Amino acid sequence: MNAFDFDFLTTGRLQLRMLADDDAPALLALYGDAQVMRHWSHGPWTDIAQAHAAIREARDDLLAGRALHLAIAPCSGEGLIGSCALFDVVAQHRRATLGYLLAPAYWGQGLAREALGALLAYGIEVLGLQRIEAEVDPRNGASQALLLRLGFRREGLMHARWRVGDEARDVELWALPARA
Ligand SMILES: CC(C)(COP(=O)(O)OP(=O)(O)OC[C@H]1O[C@@H](n2cnc3c(N)ncnc32)[C@H](O)[C@@H]1OP(=O)(O)O)[C@@H](O)C(=O)NCCC(=O)NCCS
């Protein structure tokens, strides 16, 4: 059994499931896409080994209760159109950070909101989180709009929070206060 006793989540159009070894090529296509990674905390991946390492890390993090990294898949559970995560889980403070990305072909259809709605409900109702954070590049309008629709509020700007290539990036802190 993993630390979160996680199996999978279903929504109207999607399944959120554990990452599997054979997701590596699709994961590389996603994290290797410069358009998808434009506002990410690191540059695009270039090697399939990075995808395999991330899948191994996802499994280790799940066992240790550190993070839940999931594939966003169609209802059948086969293939992968995106990924999402609750990571940096701090059990003592019932806090975690939300991460997400979708392949561009699936943008503008409400799929991110659908997937993250299910993940947030799981985080709050099953894991008992009282606060879920997100770190966002201030230029990432699609992500800001999504967070607003999910009930997050912008709490402030963290200066030079990320180093991406030669660039120091300021990052907005957003949060969903799940429970008082
Ligand atoms: C951030 C990201 C996941 C947002 O994806 P998205 O497709 O814009 O978000 P949603 O799936 O919620 O789609 C919402 C849009 O679909 C439209 N839509 C179409 N059909 C819909 C439906 N059935 N239900 C809800 N919305 C629908 C909505 O009108 C909305 O557009 P609007 O905000 O202009 O009104 C995507 O831009 C992405 O992967 N970016 C690259 C990675 C990234 O930056 N991640 C975030 C790092 S902080």
The ligand as a Tripos MOL2 file, in Angstrom:
@<TRIPOS>MOLECULE
LIG
   48    50     1     0     0
SMALL
NO_CHARGES

@<TRIPOS>ATOM
      1 C1         -2.3510   26.1610  -17.2450 C.3       1 LIG1
      2 C2         -3.1430   25.2660  -18.1920 C.3       1 LIG1
      3 C3         -3.2280   23.8650  -17.6270 C.3       1 LIG1
      4 C4         -4.5450   25.8740  -18.3050 C.3       1 LIG1
      5 O1         -5.2720   25.1090  -19.2580 O.3       1 LIG1
      6 P1         -6.6760   25.6640  -19.8280 P.3       1 LIG1
      7 O2         -7.0550   24.7680  -20.9350 O.co2     1 LIG1
      8 O3         -6.5870   27.1140  -20.0760 O.co2     1 LIG1
      9 O4         -7.6200   25.4930  -18.5620 O.3       1 LIG1
     10 P2         -9.0130   24.7810  -18.5370 P.3       1 LIG1
     11 O5         -8.8500   23.3680  -18.9080 O.co2     1 LIG1
     12 O6         -9.6220   25.0120  -17.2060 O.co2     1 LIG1
     13 O7         -9.8160   25.5120  -19.6730 O.3       1 LIG1
     14 C5        -10.4920   26.6880  -19.3670 C.3       1 LIG1
     15 C6        -10.9190   27.3580  -20.6260 C.3       1 LIG1
     16 O8        -11.6370   26.4320  -21.4480 O.3       1 LIG1
     17 C7        -12.9180   26.9940  -21.8260 C.3       1 LIG1
     18 N1        -13.8560   25.8680  -21.8550 N.ar      1 LIG1
     19 C8        -14.2350   25.2550  -22.9870 C.ar      1 LIG1
     20 N2        -15.0590   24.2520  -22.7070 N.ar      1 LIG1
     21 C9        -15.1970   24.2090  -21.3430 C.ar      1 LIG1
     22 C10       -15.9190   23.3760  -20.4360 C.ar      1 LIG1
     23 N3        -16.6790   22.3500  -20.8650 N.pl3     1 LIG1
     24 N4        -15.8380   23.6270  -19.1120 N.ar      1 LIG1
     25 C11       -15.0670   24.6520  -18.6480 C.ar      1 LIG1
     26 N5        -14.3530   25.4640  -19.4580 N.ar      1 LIG1
     27 C12       -14.4320   25.2570  -20.8070 C.ar      1 LIG1
     28 C13       -13.2380   28.0320  -20.7880 C.3       1 LIG1
     29 O9        -13.9760   29.0570  -21.3930 O.3       1 LIG1
     30 C14       -11.8850   28.4810  -20.3090 C.3       1 LIG1
     31 O10       -11.4150   29.5720  -21.0490 O.3       1 LIG1
     32 P3        -11.4190   31.0500  -20.4350 P.3       1 LIG1
     33 O11       -10.5650   31.0220  -19.2080 O.co2     1 LIG1
     34 O12       -10.8240   31.8690  -21.5080 O.co2     1 LIG1
     35 O13       -12.8530   31.3310  -20.1080 O.co2     1 LIG1
     36 C15        -2.4800   25.2210  -19.6090 C.3       1 LIG1
     37 O14        -2.4270   26.5210  -20.1150 O.3       1 LIG1
     38 C16        -1.0710   24.6400  -19.5740 C.2       1 LIG1
     39 O15        -0.8780   23.4420  -19.5300 O.2       1 LIG1
     40 N6         -0.0430   25.5220  -19.6420 N.am      1 LIG1
     41 C17         1.3480   25.0990  -19.6880 C.3       1 LIG1
     42 C18         1.8390   24.5550  -18.3560 C.3       1 LIG1
     43 C19         1.6940   25.5860  -17.2530 C.2       1 LIG1
     44 O16         2.0030   26.7460  -17.4330 O.2       1 LIG1
     45 N7          1.2380   25.0980  -16.0730 N.am      1 LIG1
     46 C20         1.0080   25.9420  -14.9200 C.3       1 LIG1
     47 C21         2.2310   26.2350  -14.1820 C.3       1 LIG1
     48 S1          1.8720   27.2660  -12.7570 S.3       1 LIG1
@<TRIPOS>BOND
     1     1     2 1
     2     2     3 1
     3     2     4 1
     4     2    36 1
     5     4     5 1
     6     5     6 1
     7     6     7 2
     8     6     8 1
     9     6     9 1
    10     9    10 1
    11    10    11 2
    12    10    12 1
    13    10    13 1
    14    13    14 1
    15    14    15 1
    16    15    16 1
    17    15    30 1
    18    16    17 1
    19    17    18 1
    20    17    28 1
    21    18    19 ar
    22    18    27 ar
    23    19    20 ar
    24    20    21 ar
    25    21    22 ar
    26    21    27 ar
    27    22    23 1
    28    22    24 ar
    29    24    25 ar
    30    25    26 ar
    31    26    27 ar
    32    28    29 1
    33    28    30 1
    34    30    31 1
    35    31    32 1
    36    32    33 2
    37    32    34 1
    38    32    35 1
    39    36    37 1
    40    36    38 1
    41    38    39 2
    42    38    40 1
    43    40    41 1
    44    41    42 1
    45    42    43 1
    46    43    44 2
    47    43    45 1
    48    45    46 1
    49    46    47 1
    50    47    48 1
@<TRIPOS>SUBSTRUCTURE
     1 LIG1         1 GROUP 0 **** ****
